[in-house]
Each structure stands twice: as structure tokens, then as C-alpha cells.
Amino acid sequence: QVQLVESGGGLVQAGGSLRLSCAASGRTFYGYDMGWFRQAPGKDREFVAAVSWSGGSTYYADSVKGRFTISRDNAKNTVYLQMNSLKPEDTAVYYCGADRRRYYSGSDYSLQNFDSWGQGTQVTVSS
């Protein structure tokens, strides 16, 4: 497994922006897709975005499409989530996850396909 540490969360007004970072160590970072998930109080953890191991493909939940951008820097073992036009419903703890499948070429980013998680970072959007 890989160790993941998220940062960049905070309190922001609706319409504002935040940039989350996730630093990886341990198992090699290269070759594994990475994802961001979020969990609001009383709700299940849900998919937000994923980036392929090469960085060439990205996938988004419909609720964030056009507002969030996921990217990765394989040289820095880091994945990012740029969040713009934030809404109160984006309030949640955001988790970075590492896919268990190396050199995966599909688009199934179900929760069970991720075997490493960070501790999470709180994002709060006020109205």
C-alpha cells in the first residue's frame, strides 16, 4: 500500500476556490490511478474525480464536472484537486485514494478498487 497525506482544505464562501493536494509515499506512485472521494456527515463516501496513472485521462462525478479539475505530478508523487465555484453542498471531508490496479485502462472507480486512503481534509463552504 501507499501512504497518502491530504492538505489544502479549509473554510471558504460559496463561489470561492480551494486547491487540495495529496502527497504519496511508500509504494511506487507511478502506474496507479488516483482518485478523490468525499464524505459528508451522515452520508456514504462518494466518488469525486480520478486521474489515470499517466495523467492523460480524467473522470468526474456529474456534480463537480466543469468546476473541479484533478491533476497529478508523477515527479512529485502528488495529486491535486482544484475546486472552483464551490457550493455549500460541496462541504465534506475529502479523501485521496490510490487504485489497487496497476496500469489500469478502464473507468470503473468504485470505492472497492482503492486500497489506500489518506486521513482526509475538511472542506467547508458557507452560503
C-alpha atoms as a printed R data frame, in Angstrom:
    type eleno elety resid chain resno       x      y       z
1   ATOM     1    CA   GLN     A     1   0.000  0.000   0.000
2   ATOM     2    CA   VAL     A     2   0.922  3.633  -0.382
3   ATOM     3    CA   GLN     A     3   0.801  6.267   2.360
4   ATOM     4    CA   LEU     A     4  -1.240  9.354   1.453
5   ATOM     5    CA   VAL     A     5  -1.411 12.750   3.154
6   ATOM     6    CA   GLU     A     6  -4.001 15.327   2.087
7   ATOM     7    CA   SER     A     7  -3.782 19.068   2.657
8   ATOM     8    CA   GLY     A     8  -5.394 22.281   1.483
9   ATOM     9    CA   GLY     A     9  -8.856 22.069   2.988
10  ATOM    10    CA   GLY     A    10 -10.494 24.943   4.824
11  ATOM    11    CA   LEU     A    11 -13.441 27.282   5.106
12  ATOM    12    CA   VAL     A    12 -14.479 29.227   2.015
13  ATOM    13    CA   GLN     A    13 -17.506 31.205   0.915
14  ATOM    14    CA   ALA     A    14 -19.769 29.953  -1.826
15  ATOM    15    CA   GLY     A    15 -18.280 30.761  -5.206
16  ATOM    16    CA   GLY     A    16 -14.757 30.563  -3.871
17  ATOM    17    CA   SER     A    17 -11.897 28.191  -4.686
18  ATOM    18    CA   LEU     A    18  -9.619 25.746  -2.920
19  ATOM    19    CA   ARG     A    19  -6.797 23.526  -4.077
20  ATOM    20    CA   LEU     A    20  -6.307 20.190  -2.383
21  ATOM    21    CA   SER     A    21  -3.036 18.282  -2.510
22  ATOM    22    CA   CYS     A    22  -2.278 14.646  -1.778
23  ATOM    23    CA   ALA     A    23   1.323 13.557  -1.262
24  ATOM    24    CA   ALA     A    24   2.143  9.876  -1.699
25  ATOM    25    CA   SER     A    25   4.970  7.813  -0.268
26  ATOM    26    CA   GLY     A    26   5.793  4.137   0.145
27  ATOM    27    CA   ARG     A    27   4.645  2.032  -2.776
28  ATOM    28    CA   THR     A    28   5.575  3.442  -6.161
29  ATOM    29    CA   PHE     A    29   3.205  6.212  -7.250
30  ATOM    30    CA   TYR     A    30   3.734  5.748 -10.945
31  ATOM    31    CA   GLY     A    31   1.419  3.303 -12.673
32  ATOM    32    CA   TYR     A    32  -1.563  3.681 -10.348
33  ATOM    33    CA   ASP     A    33  -4.676  5.732 -10.972
34  ATOM    34    CA   MET     A    34  -5.526  8.187  -8.208
35  ATOM    35    CA   GLY     A    35  -8.887  9.464  -7.049
36  ATOM    36    CA   TRP     A    36 -10.590 11.968  -4.808
37  ATOM    37    CA   PHE     A    37 -13.661 10.996  -2.835
38  ATOM    38    CA   ARG     A    38 -15.703 12.920  -0.284
39  ATOM    39    CA   GLN     A    39 -17.913 12.110   2.653
40  ATOM    40    CA   ALA     A    40 -20.477 14.462   4.134
41  ATOM    41    CA   PRO     A    41 -21.916 13.889   7.630
42  ATOM    42    CA   GLY     A    42 -24.386 11.028   7.612
43  ATOM    43    CA   LYS     A    43 -23.649 10.092   4.024
44  ATOM    44    CA   ASP     A    44 -21.581  7.443   2.283
45  ATOM    45    CA   ARG     A    45 -18.211  8.208   0.773
46  ATOM    46    CA   GLU     A    46 -18.712  9.206  -2.856
47  ATOM    47    CA   PHE     A    47 -16.546  9.484  -5.932
48  ATOM    48    CA   VAL     A    48 -15.477 12.985  -6.959
49  ATOM    49    CA   ALA     A    49 -12.721 12.642  -9.555
50  ATOM    50    CA   ALA     A    50  -9.993 10.332 -10.814
51  ATOM    51    CA   VAL     A    51  -6.883 10.672 -12.935
52  ATOM    52    CA   SER     A    52  -5.224  7.894 -14.878
53  ATOM    53    CA   TRP     A    53  -1.722  6.714 -13.984
54  ATOM    54    CA   SER     A    54  -0.248  8.635 -16.906
55  ATOM    55    CA   GLY     A    55  -2.261 11.760 -16.182
56  ATOM    56    CA   GLY     A    56  -3.718 11.621 -19.668
57  ATOM    57    CA   SER     A    57  -7.305 10.820 -18.693
58  ATOM    58    CA   THR     A    58  -9.571 12.333 -16.071
59  ATOM    59    CA   TYR     A    59 -13.018 11.419 -14.825
60  ATOM    60    CA   TYR     A    60 -15.519 13.412 -12.775
61  ATOM    61    CA   ALA     A    61 -18.758 12.981 -10.943
62  ATOM    62    CA   ASP     A    62 -21.558 14.868 -12.649
63  ATOM    63    CA   SER     A    63 -21.966 17.073  -9.580
64  ATOM    64    CA   VAL     A    64 -18.472 18.581  -9.960
65  ATOM    65    CA   LYS     A    65 -17.941 18.444 -13.707
66  ATOM    66    CA   GLY     A    66 -16.901 21.831 -15.050
67  ATOM    67    CA   ARG     A    67 -15.986 23.143 -11.585
68  ATOM    68    CA   PHE     A    68 -13.274 20.751 -10.334
69  ATOM    69    CA   THR     A    69 -10.040 19.726 -12.010
70  ATOM    70    CA   ILE     A    70  -7.894 16.763 -10.990
71  ATOM    71    CA   SER     A    71  -4.249 16.543 -11.970
72  ATOM    72    CA   ARG     A    72  -1.066 14.761 -10.920
73  ATOM    73    CA   ASP     A    73   2.651 15.361 -10.906
74  ATOM    74    CA   ASN     A    74   4.384 11.984 -11.080
75  ATOM    75    CA   ALA     A    75   7.776 13.563 -10.435
76  ATOM    76    CA   LYS     A    76   6.475 14.905  -7.108
77  ATOM    77    CA   ASN     A    77   4.297 11.895  -6.233
78  ATOM    78    CA   THR     A    78   1.409 14.301  -5.752
79  ATOM    79    CA   VAL     A    79  -2.167 14.549  -6.963
80  ATOM    80    CA   TYR     A    80  -4.205 17.749  -6.872
81  ATOM    81    CA   LEU     A    81  -7.846 18.761  -6.890
82  ATOM    82    CA   GLN     A    82  -8.579 22.326  -7.962
83  ATOM    83    CA   MET     A    83 -12.068 23.255  -6.815
84  ATOM    84    CA   ASN     A    84 -13.729 26.360  -8.244
85  ATOM    85    CA   SER     A    85 -17.233 27.810  -7.913
86  ATOM    86    CA   LEU     A    86 -17.684 25.960  -4.654
87  ATOM    87    CA   LYS     A    87 -21.183 25.359  -3.347
88  ATOM    88    CA   PRO     A    88 -22.417 24.630   0.186
89  ATOM    89    CA   GLU     A    89 -23.261 21.100  -0.953
90  ATOM    90    CA   ASP     A    90 -19.536 20.522  -1.599
91  ATOM    91    CA   THR     A    91 -18.980 20.601   2.159
92  ATOM    92    CA   ALA     A    92 -17.417 17.292   3.197
93  ATOM    93    CA   VAL     A    93 -14.243 15.573   4.256
94  ATOM    94    CA   TYR     A    94 -12.216 14.964   1.109
95  ATOM    95    CA   TYR     A    95 -10.116 11.821   0.820
96  ATOM    96    CA   CYS     A    96  -7.374 10.926  -1.578
97  ATOM    97    CA   GLY     A    97  -7.272  7.290  -2.690
98  ATOM    98    CA   ALA     A    98  -4.866  5.088  -4.635
99  ATOM    99    CA   ASP     A    99  -6.209  2.473  -7.036
100 ATOM   100    CA   ARG     A   100  -5.151 -1.083  -6.316
101 ATOM   101    CA   ARG     A   101  -4.801 -1.928 -10.022
102 ATOM   102    CA   ARG     A   102  -1.564 -1.022 -11.744
103 ATOM   103    CA   TYR     A   103  -1.690  0.246 -15.321
104 ATOM   104    CA   TYR     A   104  -5.474  0.122 -15.261
105 ATOM   105    CA   SER     A   105  -7.041  1.172 -18.562
106 ATOM   106    CA   GLY     A   106 -10.740  1.344 -17.690
107 ATOM   107    CA   SER     A   107 -13.016  3.855 -16.000
108 ATOM   108    CA   ASP     A   108 -14.522  1.943 -13.064
109 ATOM   109    CA   TYR     A   109 -13.587  3.929  -9.959
110 ATOM   110    CA   SER     A   110 -15.772  2.194  -7.437
111 ATOM   111    CA   LEU     A   111 -14.758  2.563  -3.817
112 ATOM   112    CA   GLN     A   112 -13.656 -1.062  -3.526
113 ATOM   113    CA   ASN     A   113 -10.993 -0.565  -6.188
114 ATOM   114    CA   PHE     A   114  -8.995  1.755  -3.910
115 ATOM   115    CA   ASP     A   115  -6.806  0.161  -1.269
116 ATOM   116    CA   SER     A   116  -5.025  3.150   0.243
117 ATOM   117    CA   TRP     A   117  -6.554  6.262   1.803
118 ATOM   118    CA   GLY     A   118  -5.340  9.446   3.404
119 ATOM   119    CA   GLN     A   119  -6.677 10.834   6.662
120 ATOM   120    CA   GLY     A   120  -8.924 13.322   4.882
121 ATOM   121    CA   THR     A   121  -9.118 17.108   4.802
122 ATOM   122    CA   GLN     A   122 -12.204 19.111   5.746
123 ATOM   123    CA   VAL     A   123 -13.758 21.438   3.173
124 ATOM   124    CA   THR     A   124 -16.497 23.733   4.416
125 ATOM   125    CA   VAL     A   125 -18.374 26.051   2.058
126 ATOM   126    CA   SER     A   126 -20.515 28.716   3.669
127 ATOM   127    CA   SER     A   127 -23.538 30.236   1.944
